[in-house]
Amino acid sequence: MTENGSRRPLEGDSEVRDITVIGAGPVGLITSFWAGMREASSRIVDSLPELGGQLTTLYPEKWIYDVPGFPRIIAKDLVELLREQTIEQFDVPVHPSAGSSARSPTAATSSPGRSSSPAGTAPSSRRSCRATT
Ligand SMILES: Cc1cc2nc3c(=O)[nH]c(=O)nc-3n(C[C@H](O)[C@H](O)[C@H](O)COP(=O)(O)OP(=O)(O)OC[C@H]3O[C@@H](n4cnc5c(N)ncnc54)[C@H](O)[C@@H]3O)c2cc1C
């Protein structure tokens, strides 16, 4: 809040948007996608430096078997498709939340996935999101 009580716009983005989505995990990304499909504008705010939430942070190399339409897909590839489907298609800005470090592409470490699913090893390249501050 500013001294006169008005809300401060997100740094570098004074454009009014219909919806602000907190979190750039799969749910936040698909929320912004559906906003775009309904002709609502949106922005996404996240405290992490990359899109994808747990998929990017905890298990980017793991195979996922329960996404409709994909018999199996590597987590980071799903994030890339969600990025293309949402951020690119509807030009959604992604902002760091207050107190988080600047958004920059960083390599997330791989970790074993759920015990019910085997860990994947596909070597597709990691792509970072377009982010604005
Ligand atoms: C090892 C592992 C394997 C898994 N495997 C599968 C699987 O095979 N299939 C499956 O369906 N599910 C799987 N899951 C579960 C799946 O990852 C989650 O259900 C999914 O990530 C939830 O998506 P989400 O967008 O709701 O939240 P998240 O992925 O947790 O993303 C939330 C995002 O919001 C941000 N955020 C939260 N609060 C704030 C805030 N106040 N300000 C700014 N940013 C904020 C976080 O930084 C994060 O980026 C797995 C989970 C784990 C840990």
PDBQT file of the ligand as one rigid body, heavy atoms in Angstrom, charges set to zero:
ROOT
HETATM    1  C1  LIG A 201       7.810 -36.418  -6.117  1.00  0.00    +0.000 C 
HETATM    2  C2  LIG A 201       6.416 -36.072  -6.619  1.00  0.00    +0.000 A 
HETATM    3  C3  LIG A 201       5.892 -36.759  -7.691  1.00  0.00    +0.000 A 
HETATM    4  C4  LIG A 201       4.585 -36.480  -8.145  1.00  0.00    +0.000 A 
HETATM    5  N1  LIG A 201       4.108 -37.164  -9.222  1.00  0.00    +0.000 NA
HETATM    6  C5  LIG A 201       2.853 -36.906  -9.668  1.00  0.00    +0.000 A 
HETATM    7  C6  LIG A 201       2.328 -37.623 -10.791  1.00  0.00    +0.000 A 
HETATM    8  O1  LIG A 201       2.972 -38.490 -11.376  1.00  0.00    +0.000 OA
HETATM    9  N2  LIG A 201       1.071 -37.302 -11.198  1.00  0.00    +0.000 N 
HETATM   10  C7  LIG A 201       0.319 -36.349 -10.570  1.00  0.00    +0.000 A 
HETATM   11  O2  LIG A 201      -0.820 -36.122 -10.986  1.00  0.00    +0.000 OA
HETATM   12  N3  LIG A 201       0.808 -35.643  -9.527  1.00  0.00    +0.000 NA
HETATM   13  C8  LIG A 201       2.040 -35.894  -9.058  1.00  0.00    +0.000 A 
HETATM   14  N4  LIG A 201       2.525 -35.207  -7.990  1.00  0.00    +0.000 N 
HETATM   15  C9  LIG A 201       1.673 -34.159  -7.383  1.00  0.00    +0.000 C 
HETATM   16  C10 LIG A 201       1.717 -32.879  -8.242  1.00  0.00    +0.000 C 
HETATM   17  O3  LIG A 201       3.058 -32.425  -8.387  1.00  0.00    +0.000 OA
HETATM   18  C11 LIG A 201       0.888 -31.798  -7.567  1.00  0.00    +0.000 C 
HETATM   19  O4  LIG A 201      -0.428 -32.269  -7.403  1.00  0.00    +0.000 OA
HETATM   20  C12 LIG A 201       0.896 -30.534  -8.417  1.00  0.00    +0.000 C 
HETATM   21  O5  LIG A 201       2.195 -30.014  -8.555  1.00  0.00    +0.000 OA
HETATM   22  C13 LIG A 201      -0.013 -29.480  -7.782  1.00  0.00    +0.000 C 
HETATM   23  O6  LIG A 201      -0.015 -28.378  -8.660  1.00  0.00    +0.000 OA
HETATM   24  P1  LIG A 201      -0.268 -26.919  -8.146  1.00  0.00    +0.000 P 
HETATM   25  O7  LIG A 201      -0.130 -25.983  -9.313  1.00  0.00    +0.000 OA
HETATM   26  O8  LIG A 201      -1.551 -26.900  -7.373  1.00  0.00    +0.000 OA
HETATM   27  O9  LIG A 201       0.835 -26.630  -7.029  1.00  0.00    +0.000 OA
HETATM   28  P2  LIG A 201       2.430 -26.616  -7.102  1.00  0.00    +0.000 P 
HETATM   29  O10 LIG A 201       2.989 -27.479  -8.169  1.00  0.00    +0.000 OA
HETATM   30  O11 LIG A 201       2.847 -26.878  -5.694  1.00  0.00    +0.000 OA
HETATM   31  O12 LIG A 201       2.755 -25.118  -7.475  1.00  0.00    +0.000 OA
HETATM   32  C14 LIG A 201       2.426 -24.073  -6.594  1.00  0.00    +0.000 C 
HETATM   33  C15 LIG A 201       3.214 -22.853  -7.015  1.00  0.00    +0.000 C 
HETATM   34  O13 LIG A 201       2.706 -21.734  -6.297  1.00  0.00    +0.000 OA
HETATM   35  C16 LIG A 201       3.771 -20.980  -5.762  1.00  0.00    +0.000 C 
HETATM   36  N5  LIG A 201       3.256 -20.326  -4.572  1.00  0.00    +0.000 N 
HETATM   37  C17 LIG A 201       2.558 -20.879  -3.564  1.00  0.00    +0.000 A 
HETATM   38  N6  LIG A 201       2.213 -19.939  -2.669  1.00  0.00    +0.000 NA
HETATM   39  C18 LIG A 201       2.683 -18.763  -3.154  1.00  0.00    +0.000 A 
HETATM   40  C19 LIG A 201       2.656 -17.430  -2.687  1.00  0.00    +0.000 A 
HETATM   41  N7  LIG A 201       2.033 -17.098  -1.545  1.00  0.00    +0.000 N 
HETATM   42  N8  LIG A 201       3.250 -16.479  -3.419  1.00  0.00    +0.000 NA
HETATM   43  C20 LIG A 201       3.865 -16.803  -4.595  1.00  0.00    +0.000 A 
HETATM   44  N9  LIG A 201       3.931 -18.039  -5.084  1.00  0.00    +0.000 NA
HETATM   45  C21 LIG A 201       3.353 -19.004  -4.365  1.00  0.00    +0.000 A 
HETATM   46  C22 LIG A 201       4.873 -21.994  -5.491  1.00  0.00    +0.000 C 
HETATM   47  O14 LIG A 201       6.138 -21.362  -5.515  1.00  0.00    +0.000 OA
HETATM   48  C23 LIG A 201       4.696 -22.955  -6.678  1.00  0.00    +0.000 C 
HETATM   49  O15 LIG A 201       5.456 -22.584  -7.809  1.00  0.00    +0.000 OA
HETATM   50  C24 LIG A 201       3.809 -35.466  -7.516  1.00  0.00    +0.000 A 
HETATM   51  C25 LIG A 201       4.356 -34.768  -6.440  1.00  0.00    +0.000 A 
HETATM   52  C26 LIG A 201       5.637 -35.056  -5.983  1.00  0.00    +0.000 A 
HETATM   53  C27 LIG A 201       6.222 -34.266  -4.828  1.00  0.00    +0.000 C 
ENDROOT
TORSDOF 0
